[in-house]
Amino acid sequence: MSNQINLHPESSWIELQSTPEDWKQADAGLLESMLVQLHLIRAFEESVLELAGEGLVHGPAHSSIGQEGGAVGSIISLSAADQVNGSHRGHHQFLAKALTYLRPEGMQLGVAFKDDIQSLLQRTLAEILGLAQGFCKGRGGSMHLQWIEAGALGTNAIVGGGAPMAAGAAWAHRHAETDAVAITYFGDGAVNIGSVLETMNLAAAWQLPICFFIENNRYAVSTAVEEATAETRLSSRGLAFNIPSWKVDGMDPLAVHLTMQQALAHMRAGKGPTIVEADVYRFFHQNGPYPGSAFGYRSKEEEQQWRERDPIMLLQQQMQQRQLITAEQITALREQCQTAMAAAVAELTEPADKGKRRIRDDLWPSPDFVDVGIRGDLSELQGVQTLEESTAGQTLVKSKFIDAVANVMNRRMESDDSIVVMGEDVHRLKGGTNGATKGLKDKFPTRTLGTPISENAFMGLGGGIAVDGRFKPVVEFMYPDFMWVAADQVFNQIGKARHMFGGQSDVPLVLRTKVAMGTGYGSQHSMDPAGIFVTNPGWRIVAAATPFDYIGLMNFALTCKDPVLVIEHVDLYSKSGLVPENNLDYQTPFARAAIRREGKALTILTYLSMVHHSLEAVEQTGIDAEVIDLRFLDRASLDWDSIEASIRKTNNVLIVEQGNQGTSYGGWLADELQRRCFDWLDQPIQRVHGTEGAPSISKVLERAAAARTEEVVAGLYQVMREQGAAV
């Protein structure tokens, strides 16, 4: 008979319950401060639901009524340096962190709320109403609340989307050698999301000071937790990752506080992440002022049972037993909080017909603000050294493209200790899979991070580091196709962060990847990502065709305070070109294309390896084409002036790219140019691109799927025939 050995998890898993003795020994000032916060948050949420019931909240109103005990109990002892982020239901977490930031000494009964507290309430409410004075200038609403100074990194409408970002903040805390921590709040639905589980694994592997705080309110909209998972004790997830975990009654603020004290001690001692599962209950439906029973998925009896466990009632009863508060003081506190909220509402609304209220017209954001803050103003580029190969005026030497990639990163990491490089295998194989990170691990061991195969986790972690602001992440995706695994972090989180939170947050992140068409790696390792990225807001995109330009464009990317996608191509890695002999510090002039060949017959717009294929095609055909290497590809950085000047001269355009038709960059560019330059065009814009299907493993089918010199030759002849020229 085989031996069977019972295995046990490495980390502890504890359920913590408060006792009468805990309540007797609890600091009176702590209980008092918690009660004031709870009442203030409750009054705030009641005002939100009241306004929602009147139709004045445009969009959702995810009330946290009933769940306040978990937020207040876990946040009240945090420092200003500690940071939190949350989910779509995050008003209580945001307010608890802001109140603790404004009153680190605690809040007291009978003390008037000063202007800073009143401003907090009004600005938070204004944000939920979509008004200009809100923390995110009206763009965030109920689901996107951010106040960086207070340590509130931002709530998040994507289930589980904030966990990787919080891990980035935790990495920054640890690397800066502080004892600060990050707490990421999410619900029972998010524990089954890949980004959360990936982040738990990564945080444990890297020993990051992050707490995964699960608010288990039993329902994801209307689906009960028992329907979603076979293990409803959600804190059990930590055992698989060797993360110590706690389960606690979230309706007991003191029990939550005691639990968090243990978790904080673990994290501040440098022992890595923790998980806290707090059983809570939202008294209302997922959204709006009605109970869940009104929609049929909960019973009134269940709701009443949980209402009898109201965290405010429990705390009041315990304080009364210790004679720390009277019934009259409770009534006065409740009225004080309601009065404060009434004042905030009064500042934002005005009487309307038939006794109703309406939002004051003068408080809405200006429509002109709609696109402001998608990207930064690039003031960081002032005074930088710029250089072009054609006019360098310096001694130039031959260099392989891949050596330029490695050398410029070595140089930047030597001169800027805020840069951190991360990605799969970047620390191994003598510089990753292609040599792009050669030498970095030996020189900068704490800033060259080989990641698990967890694209959501390490992409979002890089985003969190960027928003934190102390360090600048350079994230490598071995192949662009892998980014679609992390599409939420790339597009919903990092790309939208600045604009979504009111244009106030820099997101200085560089994302490197390589196009690998022609390598035989098939459909899921070969794509060109430019066409997808250019249609998503927030990203700047650069693509170099020469080693000289790669150095300049990477230096731009590392200076820029926006997220920048740096696209490379495997075909270029082994090619050589000229670079300055002793200068790795220059930048390519911003938003400047390079005219690789002047001509009069037509304008070729291209980038990456297709620059060389275009030049070969022009030489083979003898057609007098002007070849423009775009270099900067995104809408805000493209050299529209040079492009339009060339089109006015040639009156014909051929856009050349290698990638497949469905994700085409040229399709977007042609659409833009048809409107910008219609009067100057003698014929519709022509395009060279790959086929609809992605490249296959077969050498024959791979070649058929991607454009190269032969396809550009055919495109050139097509343009000239359409013009009526003899070719």
Secondary structure, 3 states (H helix, E strand, C coil): CCCCCCCCCCCCEEEECCCHHHHHHCCHHHHHHHHHHHHHHHHHHHHHHHHHHCCCCCCCCCCCCCCHHHHHHHHCCCCCCCEEEECCCCHHHHHHHHHHHHCCCCCCCCCCCCHHHHHHHHHHHHHHHCCCCCCCCCCCCCCCCCEHHHCEEEECCCCCCHHHHHHHHHHHHHHCCCCCCEEEEEECCHHHCHHHHHHHHHHHHHCCCEEEEEEECCEECCEEHHHHCCCCCHHHHHHHHCCCEEEEECCCHHHHHHHHHHHHHHHHCCCCCEEEEEECCCCCCCCCCCCHHHHCCCCHHHHHHHHCCCHHHHHHHHHHHCCCCCHHHHHHHHHHHHHHHHHHHHHHEEECHHHCEEECHHHCCCHHHCCCCCCCCCHHHCCCCECCHHHCCCCEEEEEHHHHHHHHHHHHHHHCCCEEEEECCCCCCCCCCCCCCCCHHHHCCCCEEECCCCHHHHHHHHHHHHHHCCCEEEEEECCHHHHHCCHHHHHHHHHHHHHHCCCCCCCCCEEEEEECCCCCCCCCCCCCCHHHHCCCCCCEEEECCCHHHHHHHHHHHHHCCCCEEEEEEHHHHCCEEEEECCCCCCECCCCCCEEEECCCCEEEEECCCHHHHHHHHHHHHCCCEEEEECCECCCCCCCHHHHHHHHHHHCCEEEECCCCHHHCHHHHHHHHHHHHCHHHCCCCCEEECCCCCCCCCCHHHHHHHCCCHHHHHHHHHHHHHHHCCCC
